[in-house]
Amino acid sequence: MKTKINLLTIIPSQMQQCLFLLMMILAVTGCSDDDDDELIGNWVERSVFDGTPRSSAISFTINNTGYMGTGFDGDDYLKDFWKYDIEGNFWSQLADFPGVERSAGVGFIISGNGYAGTGFDGDNELSDFYQYNPSTNMWTSITDFTGGARRGAVAFNSTSTGYVGTGFDGDNDKKDFWKYDPSTDQWTELLGFGGDKRRDAVTFSIGEKVYLGTGISNGLNQEDFWVFDTTTEVWDALRDLDDNDDYQIIRNSAVGFSIGNRGYVACGNLGLGSSNSVWEYDPASDLWEEKTQYEGISREDAIAFYNGTRAFVALGRSGTLYLDDNREFFPLESEDEDD
């Protein structure tokens, strides 16, 4: 004779166990949400770009003015150039970039003048370079970049010298660096960088130090992180960007900027599409902290304007959607989604 089991005698204890497990899951989830809510930083909408939405533009900042131009709008490569008045919060169109239309070029500043060049015109990588004089709104051709044609490079500057390095030349990712002297109009190779090859990396400057990281090579986002001293022209390795298991900094096609004595990496592609996450770097401790995410749509290939005290992230693309919005970051404020 088969024994009959009365289900009513076991359901209560099983329900109690399930209820206990459910409460534990909800508690853990609640803690996680609370942690997310505690992230500091606030993004405030600023004047939307007047021109065509785009990604992979060239940008640089001179005092309280951000300069931006070229890029790709999903159909066409561009050569128009614009400035953003940080104090007045408005855009104005300038003289067109004199080279061919392009995206993924680089820019830097020396002694109040802007410099822009390299990139990709849809068929070829480029090496031409130009100086922009903001007082006359005129462009002048300078010596082509001696390191060779490339796109997706990085650029930065000291008070008297510009630097360009890394990128992709059409066949190979690069790790070389070159410096430009405007007094002689010559490029000289700069030795000593021990990092990996990459394209689409970021830099940010704090005082006389320039920090470089992220980027992609052979399909892998790069994890090494470096500092360059513009007074000695020496590179030093810092902790890798995956040094802490909680870090999610590794990415490509992001933007870098600084405010005060902190550096930031924002947006980009973490490997599964566009991101809007933001990480803050403290050079005193060589550690990172996650900040409030960029409040606009997630994006890559954006631009950043920053003058040491204020910073803006604008434009870029999310998949095939090209963007024209612009936001300022306040790292010490709590998030306010209504501003």
Secondary structure, DSSP 8 states (H G I E B T S, - for coil): ------GGGTHHHHHHHHHHHHHHHHHHHHHHHHHHHT---EEEE----SS---BS-EEEEETTEEEEEEEE-SS-EEEEEEEEETTTTEEEEES--SS--BBS-EEEEETTEEEEEEEE-SS-EEEEEEEEETTTTEEEEE---TT-SBBS-EEEE-SS-EEEEEEE-SS-EEEEEEEEETTTTEEEEE----S--BBS-EEEEETTEEEEE--EETTEE---EEEEETTTTEEEE---TTSSTT-----BS-EEEEETTEEEEEEEE-SSSEEEEEEEEETTTTEEEEE---SS--BBS-EEEE-BS-EEEE--EETTEE---EEEEETTS---TT-
